[in-house]
Amino acid sequence: MNQSFLAATKGQRSVHTPVWFMRQAGRSLPEYRAIRGEGSILEAIKKPDLAAEITLQPVRRYGVDAAVLYSDIVVPPHAVGFGIDVAPGTGPVAERPLRSRTDLTRLRELEVADIDYVVRTVELLVKELPVPLLAFAGAPFTVASYLIEGRPSRTYQHTKALMHTDEVLWHEVMERLTQHASVFISAQLSAGAQAFQVFDSWAGALSRSDYDRFVRPHSTRLFSAIADAHPHAPGIHFGIGCDHLLESMNSVGNKVIGLDWRTSISQARQRLGTNIVVQGNLDPALVLASSDVAIAGAEQVLADNAGHAGHIFNLGHGVQPDTDPGILTEVVNLVHERTAS
């Protein structure tokens, strides 16, 4: 098996700098669109053969060094019957958002039996993959924001209101979602995944004081629970627009900090320590511009890393649906060639 990804998580050199892309499974690939079918992504995820094939497609096409499970961050609340779906072109939508203690009763604890189809997908994949499989889950805050707002938001007004008007309920919601994420990731790791990423995509909407008070304790408990159950599985912590939270987010027990395109790798190492392992961070918009622009951007990321062994090359966010897959293949080849040992 290609071990370059796992080596980089430990700050060790391998044959080359490893590459994978967030949202690499599906969306932009024509072969994905050919088999995906109609309806919600949550229904596709419930079909292990289909979900496994979609996970494998970018590994075959791009030659990336890690696969990421085809899944979604709202699978756990959907699986326990909270009442949330993913609307095409919109994102997660809850017809009855979580706004009161009564709503919390719809968010029971997650059991492995609730996500047996996810476990079966992982078991299928580990038999075929030539690279490590990444498990993933949404961080408690980001999932909470979807449940409370009821849909994607720019202001997070209901989420922030609940934090500051009913702190007891807020922490109960976060504790429940921490349990969800812990069970979800642990089930994937127990089935054969070798690493994981926690997406706190929207944590950047918070001030640092609010993050430290309302979010960080729960993320810390999440990473601690997974480390206790799976001590050898490296964990990546990632968020968008989180430069002001970098130190706080890196303090929760993760092995790797994921950077979006706003924070340079060199600046992150100045702030977090020279030995920190980082993931990132090509601006996905550059991939949309042209092949030349994408390659120049990738070269700049490699120059910013300055040959450090603790680097996993990725975009600074997910692959956009209208991305040219051929350009991503060129980026992978470029990184592998420039960093070959």
C-alpha positions in Angstrom: 0.0 0.0 0.0 1.1 3.6 -0.7 2.1 4.9 2.7 3.1 8.4 1.8 0.0 10.0 3.4 0.5 8.2 6.7 4.2 9.1 6.7 3.4 12.8 6.3 1.0 12.8 9.2 4.0 11.8 11.4 6.3 14.4 9.8 8.2 11.7 8.0 9.6 11.7 4.5 8.3 9.2 1.9 8.5 8.8 -1.9 6.8 12.2 -2.4 4.5 14.7 -0.8 1.1 13.1 -0.6 -2.0 14.6 -2.3 -5.7 14.2 -1.8 -8.6 16.6 -2.4 -11.5 17.5 -0.2 -14.7 16.6 -2.1 -12.6 14.5 -4.5 -15.2 11.7 -4.4 -17.8 12.8 -6.9 -19.2 16.2 -7.9 -16.8 17.1 -10.7 -16.2 13.7 -12.2 -18.2 12.6 -15.3 -18.0 9.0 -14.2 -19.6 10.1 -10.9 -22.5 11.8 -12.7 -22.9 8.7 -14.8 -23.7 6.4 -11.8 -24.9 8.8 -9.1 -28.6 8.7 -10.0 -31.3 11.1 -8.9 -32.3 12.1 -5.4 -30.6 13.0 -2.2 -26.9 12.2 -1.6 -28.0 10.6 1.7 -29.8 7.9 -0.3 -26.8 7.3 -2.5 -24.6 6.9 0.7 -27.0 4.2 1.9 -25.9 2.0 -1.0 -22.5 0.5 -0.1 -21.6 -0.8 -3.6 -22.4 2.6 -5.1 -20.7 4.6 -2.3 -17.6 2.5 -2.5 -17.4 2.9 -6.3 -17.7 6.7 -6.0 -15.0 6.7 -3.4 -12.7 4.7 -5.7 -13.2 6.8 -8.8 -10.9 9.7 -7.9 -8.2 7.4 -6.7 -8.2 5.7 -10.1 -8.4 8.9 -12.1 -6.0 11.2 -10.2 -3.6 8.9 -8.5 -4.0 10.6 -5.2 -2.4 9.2 -2.0 -5.5 8.9 0.1 -9.2 8.1 -0.5 -11.9 9.9 1.5 -15.2 8.1 2.2 -18.1 9.2 0.1 -20.4 10.4 2.8 -21.8 13.6 4.3 -21.5 15.4 7.6 -25.3 15.2 8.3 -25.4 11.4 8.0 -25.5 11.0 11.8 -28.5 13.3 12.6 -30.2 11.9 9.5 -29.6 8.4 10.7 -31.2 9.0 14.1 -34.3 10.5 12.6 -33.8 14.1 13.4 -35.3 15.2 10.1 -32.6 16.6 7.9 -31.8 16.1 4.2 -29.4 17.5 1.6 -31.2 19.5 -1.0 -29.5 19.7 -4.4 -28.1 23.1 -5.0 -28.8 24.2 -1.4 -27.2 21.9 1.1 -28.5 20.5 4.4 -32.1 21.5 5.1 -34.1 20.7 8.3 -37.8 21.4 8.0 -38.1 21.6 11.8 -34.9 23.2 13.1 -33.5 22.7 16.6 -34.6 25.7 18.5 -35.7 24.4 21.9 -35.2 21.6 24.4 -38.2 19.8 22.9 -36.3 19.6 19.6 -33.4 18.0 21.3 -35.5 14.9 21.9 -35.4 14.2 18.2 -31.6 14.1 18.4 -31.0 10.8 20.2 -27.6 9.2 20.6 -26.1 7.5 17.6 -25.5 3.8 17.6 -23.3 1.9 15.2 -26.4 -0.1 14.0 -27.8 3.2 12.7 -25.0 3.5 10.2 -24.4 -0.1 9.2 -24.4 0.9 5.6 -21.4 3.2 6.2 -19.5 0.3 7.9 -20.3 -2.0 5.0 -19.0 0.6 2.5 -15.7 1.0 4.4 -15.3 -2.8 4.6 -15.7 -3.0 0.8 -13.2 -0.2 0.2 -10.4 -1.5 2.4 -10.3 -4.7 0.3 -9.7 -2.7 -2.9 -7.9 0.5 -2.1 -4.1 0.9 -2.8 -4.0 3.9 -0.5 -5.3 4.7 3.1 -9.0 5.5 3.5 -9.9 8.7 5.5 -12.9 8.6 7.7 -14.6 11.9 8.4 -17.3 13.7 10.3 -18.6 17.1 10.8 -17.4 18.9 13.9 -20.1 19.5 16.6 -20.4 23.2 15.9 -20.7 23.0 12.1 -23.4 20.2 12.3 -25.2 22.2 15.0 -25.3 25.2 12.8 -27.2 23.3 10.1 -29.6 21.8 12.6 -30.3 25.1 14.3 -30.4 27.4 11.3 -32.4 24.8 9.3 -30.3 25.5 6.2 -26.9 27.0 5.2 -26.5 30.5 6.7 -24.3 33.6 6.3 -25.2 35.1 9.6 -25.7 32.0 12.0 -28.1 34.2 13.9 -30.1 31.4 15.5 -27.0 29.5 16.4 -25.4 32.4 18.1 -28.6 33.4 19.8 -28.9 29.9 21.3 -25.3 30.0 22.5 -25.9 33.3 24.4 -29.5 32.9 25.5 -29.5 29.2 26.7 -26.0 28.1 27.3 -27.1 25.0 29.1 -29.1 23.8 26.1 -26.3 24.8 23.8 -23.8 22.6 25.6 -26.3 19.7 25.7 -26.7 19.9 21.9 -22.9 20.0 21.5 -22.5 17.0 23.8 -24.9 15.0 21.7 -23.2 16.0 18.5 -19.8 15.1 19.9 -21.2 11.7 20.7 -22.5 11.4 17.1 -19.1 12.4 15.6 -17.2 10.1 17.9 -19.3 7.0 17.1 -19.4 7.9 13.4 -15.6 8.2 13.1 -14.8 5.3 15.4 -17.1 3.0 13.3 -15.2 3.9 10.2 -11.9 3.4 11.8 -12.9 0.1 13.3 -14.0 -1.1 9.8 -10.6 -0.3 8.3 -10.1 3.4 7.7 -6.7 4.5 8.8 -7.0 8.3 9.5 -9.8 10.8 9.8 -10.7 14.4 9.2 -13.0 16.6 11.3 -14.7 19.3 9.3 -15.5 22.4 11.3 -16.2 24.3 8.1 -18.1 27.2 9.6 -16.2 27.8 12.9 -14.7 30.9 11.2 -18.0 32.6 11.8 -17.2 32.8 15.5 -15.0 35.1 17.5 -12.1 33.5 19.3 -13.7 34.1 22.7 -16.9 32.4 21.5 -15.0 29.5 20.0 -13.0 29.0 23.1 -16.1 29.1 25.3 -18.8 27.4 23.3 -16.9 25.1 20.9 -13.4 24.2 21.8 -14.2 22.0 24.9 -16.4 19.8 22.7 -13.9 19.5 19.9 -11.3 18.6 22.5 -13.5 15.8 23.9 -14.1 14.5 20.4 -10.5 14.2 19.5 -9.7 12.8 22.9 -12.4 10.1 22.6 -11.1 9.0 19.2 -7.5 9.0 20.4 -8.4 6.8 23.3 -10.2 4.3 21.0 -7.9 4.5 18.0 -4.5 5.8 19.2 -2.7 5.2 16.0 -5.2 7.0 13.7 -4.0 10.5 12.8 -6.7 13.2 12.9 -6.9 16.3 10.8 -8.8 19.4 12.0 -10.0 21.7 9.3 -12.1 24.9 9.0 -12.8 27.8 6.6 -11.8 31.4 7.4 -10.2 30.3 10.7 -6.9 32.2 10.7 -8.0 34.0 13.9 -8.7 30.6 15.5 -5.6 28.8 14.4 -4.0 28.4 17.9 -7.3 27.4 19.5 -8.2 24.9 16.8 -4.8 23.3 16.9 -5.0 22.8 20.7 -7.8 20.2 20.6 -5.6 17.1 20.1 -5.4 16.8 16.3 -2.2 15.5 14.7 -2.6 17.7 11.5 -4.0 21.1 11.0 -5.8 21.8 7.8 -5.4 25.3 6.3 -7.6 27.1 3.9 -6.0 29.3 1.3 -6.0 32.4 3.5 -3.3 31.3 5.9 0.1 30.5 4.5 2.0 27.4 5.6 5.0 29.3 6.7 2.9 31.7 8.8 1.1 28.7 10.4 4.4 27.1 11.3 5.7 30.4 12.8 2.6 30.5 15.0 2.2 26.8 15.8 5.7 25.5 15.8 8.1 24.4 13.1 7.3 20.7 13.5 3.6 21.1 13.0 2.1 18.9 10.2 -0.1 20.9 7.9 -2.5 20.1 5.1 -3.3 22.4 2.2 -3.7 24.8 0.7 -4.2 25.6 -3.0 -7.1 28.0 -3.5 -9.7 25.9 -5.4 -10.6 29.0 -7.5 -7.2 28.8 -9.1 -8.0 25.3 -10.4 -11.1 26.9 -12.1 -9.0 29.6 -13.8 -6.7 27.5 -16.0 -4.1 24.8 -16.0 -1.2 27.3 -16.0 -2.7 29.2 -13.1 -3.4 26.0 -11.1 0.1 24.7 -11.6 1.7 28.1 -10.6 -0.5 28.1 -7.5 0.6 24.5 -6.6 4.2 25.5 -7.1 3.7 28.4 -4.8 2.2 26.1 -2.1 5.2 23.8 -2.4 7.6 26.7 -2.1 5.8 28.0 1.0 6.2 24.6 2.6 9.9 24.8 1.8 10.5 21.0 1.7 9.1 20.2 5.1 8.3 16.5 5.5 5.1 17.2 7.4 3.0 18.4 4.5 -0.1 16.9 2.9 -1.0 18.7 -0.3 -4.7 19.6 -0.7 -6.9 22.4 -1.8 -7.8 25.1 0.7 -11.5 23.9 0.5 -13.4 21.4 -1.6 -13.3 20.6 -5.3 -15.9 22.7 -7.1 -18.5 20.9 -9.3 -17.3 22.6 -12.5 -13.6 21.8 -11.9 -11.8 20.2 -14.9 -10.6 16.8 -13.7 -7.7 17.0 -16.0 -6.3 20.0 -14.2 -6.4 18.2 -10.9 -4.5 15.3 -12.5 -1.9 17.8 -13.6 -1.6 19.2 -10.1 -1.2 15.7 -8.6 1.5 14.9 -11.1 3.3 18.2 -10.5 3.4 17.7 -6.7 4.6 14.1 -7.0 7.3 15.0 -9.5 8.6 18.1 -7.7 8.8 16.4 -4.3 10.0 12.9 -5.4 12.8 11.7 -3.1 
